[in-house]
Amino acid sequence: MASVEEQDRYFVPTPSRWPMVGSLALFCIGLGAAFAVNGMLLGKVSLALGMLILVAMLVGWFGDVIRESRLGVYLGREDMSFRWGMGWFIFSEVMFFGAFFGALFWVRTVSVPELGSLDYKILYPDFEASWPLSTGPGITQAYQAMEAWGLPSLNTMILLSSGATVTWAHWGLLQEKRSQFTLGLLLTVVLGCTFLALQMHEYGHAFSKLNLTLASGAYGMTFFMLTGFHGLHVLLGSIILFVVWLRSMNGHFDAHHHFAFEAASWYWHFVDVVWLLLFIFVYWL
């Protein structure tokens, strides 16, 4: 048990090379993107190099943090900083998705009814103020909206089940049941990957069968932006949980020291809640 003096002090790491490595990675990615949009072969090379450097930076930097944690240098104040940091990060993600949901609600409740009013009949005589849109500016090809009670409902059950398995894993850790902890984590990762695989299949169906793309007016834009960014967050959460699972297999974490797992589970529950809102407001209503 740490003394009061140890709990009150704050660990300051030695100067790190990883921020400079990360800056180099972002420079290569930015330069590569600029070259790539101009059709230059160097762009793809620079993009690939930048991504490799970025992955190396993430592995190295997080590896240093994990080693510091295993050495026991993180105590009360560091733990509190980590919790506040993760809390503010999730809050920023709430604001991120809030902006996209705000755009969706604005289009559905303000823009579409206004464009269908008498004031705009001269400009858009054939426009029908309904959702999802079937006519309107920017819609050049007919499309079908995505149904809620197919793959989306199955994915909802899968993601809700993953929230239950990560909670089950947490209970196992608190009760010092390592097998329950590791199995729950693994099941969560498998369910997350299954969700992503089904979402990719759903996108393929949307493109080939429903003619639904980003160019399908406001509906297509909001559908793919919201579900696509959510899928990206599921991918990130699955990677984080997989790393936590690998650490658990190496004996990391116990009932009293496991904030890395807690942070990952907070993030995963946030992803679950966002999907519920997506299912209701994008697919169902």
CORCOR-V655334 format. One record per residue. RES is the residue in one letter. PHI is phi in whole degrees, 0 to 359 (* if undefined). D_LAST is the distance of its C-alpha to the last C-alpha in whole Angstrom. Layout:
# CORCOR-V655334
RES&PHI&D_LAST / RES&PHI&D_LAST
This chain:
# CORCOR-V655334
M&*&54 / A&287&54 / S&285&56 / V&299&55 / E&297&56 / E&292&54 / Q&293&51 / D&274&52 / R&276&53 / Y&234&50 / F&285&50 / V&245&51 / P&289&51 / T&289&53 / P&308&52 / S&248&50 / R&274&50 / W&293&46 / P&300&45 / M&293&47 / V&296&46 / G&296&43 / S&297&44 / L&298&45 / A&298&42 / L&294&40 / F&297&43 / C&296&43 / I&293&39 / G&296&39 / L&297&42 / G&296&41 / A&295&38 / A&296&40 / F&291&42 / A&295&40 / V&292&38 / N&261&41 / G&73&42 / M&266&45 / L&299&45 / L&301&46 / G&298&43 / K&295&41 / V&296&44 / S&294&44 / L&298&40 / A&297&41 / L&298&44 / G&299&42 / M&294&39 / L&296&42 / I&296&43 / L&296&40 / V&297&40 / A&299&43 / M&297&43 / L&297&40 / V&296&42 / G&293&45 / W&292&44 / F&294&42 / G&298&45 / D&297&47 / V&295&44 / I&296&44 / R&296&48 / E&297&48 / S&296&46 / R&292&48 / L&282&51 / G&82&50 / V&275&50 / Y&266&47 / L&238&48 / G&298&46 / R&291&46 / E&296&44 / D&300&42 / M&295&41 / S&298&40 / F&298&38 / R&293&36 / W&297&35 / G&298&35 / M&293&32 / G&298&30 / W&292&31 / F&297&29 / I&295&26 / F&299&26 / S&296&26 / E&291&24 / V&300&21 / M&294&22 / F&300&22 / F&289&18 / G&300&18 / A&296&19 / F&288&16 / F&296&13 / G&299&15 / A&297&16 / L&298&12 / F&295&11 / W&296&15 / V&298&14 / R&287&11 / T&261&13 / V&241&16 / S&295&17 / V&297&15 / P&300&16 / E&292&20 / L&294&20 / G&271&20 / S&284&22 / L&297&26 / D&297&27 / Y&249&26 / K&295&27 / I&291&30 / L&286&29 / Y&231&25 / P&295&26 / D&263&24 / F&288&21 / E&248&18 / A&279&16 / S&226&12 / W&231&9 / P&286&10 / L&294&14 / S&248&16 / T&223&19 / G&139&20 / P&300&23 / G&90&23 / I&265&21 / T&257&24 / Q&230&23 / A&292&20 / Y&216&18 / Q&248&15 / A&284&12 / M&284&11 / E&285&10 / A&276&9 / W&260&12 / G&234&15 / L&300&16 / P&301&13 / S&292&13 / L&296&17 / N&296&17 / T&297&15 / M&297&18 / I&295&21 / L&290&20 / L&295&20 / S&296&23 / S&293&24 / G&295&24 / A&291&26 / T&291&28 / V&289&29 / T&292&29 / W&299&32 / A&298&34 / H&297&34 / W&300&35 / G&298&38 / L&294&39 / L&295&40 / Q&263&42 / E&61&44 / K&259&42 / R&298&42 / S&295&41 / Q&294&38 / F&298&37 / T&291&38 / L&293&36 / G&299&33 / L&297&33 / L&298&34 / L&298&31 / T&297&28 / V&296&29 / V&298&29 / L&295&26 / G&297&25 / C&293&27 / T&297&25 / F&303&22 / L&296&23 / A&297&24 / L&291&21 / Q&293&19 / M&298&22 / H&297&22 / E&298&19 / Y&296&20 / G&299&23 / H&295&21 / A&297&18 / F&292&22 / S&273&24 / K&257&22 / L&261&19 / N&57&21 / L&262&18 / T&224&20 / L&297&20 / A&275&21 / S&275&18 / G&64&18 / A&294&15 / Y&295&13 / G&299&15 / M&297&17 / T&292&14 / F&299&13 / F&285&16 / M&294&17 / L&290&15 / T&290&15 / G&292&19 / F&293&20 / H&295&18 / G&300&20 / L&298&23 / H&290&23 / V&296&23 / L&299&26 / L&298&28 / G&297&27 / S&295&28 / I&296&31 / I&298&32 / L&294&32 / F&294&34 / V&296&37 / V&297&37 / W&296&37 / L&300&40 / R&295&41 / S&295&41 / M&291&43 / N&266&46 / G&88&46 / H&286&44 / F&76&43 / D&215&44 / A&297&43 / H&251&44 / H&229&43 / H&202&40 / F&295&38 / A&303&37 / F&292&35 / E&301&33 / A&299&32 / A&296&31 / S&290&29 / W&303&27 / Y&299&26 / W&293&25 / H&295&23 / F&299&21 / V&299&20 / D&299&18 / V&297&17 / V&299&15 / W&295&14 / L&301&12 / L&295&11 / L&297&10 / F&299&9 / I&288&6 / F&268&5 / V&261&7 / Y&267&6 / W&275&4 / L&278&0
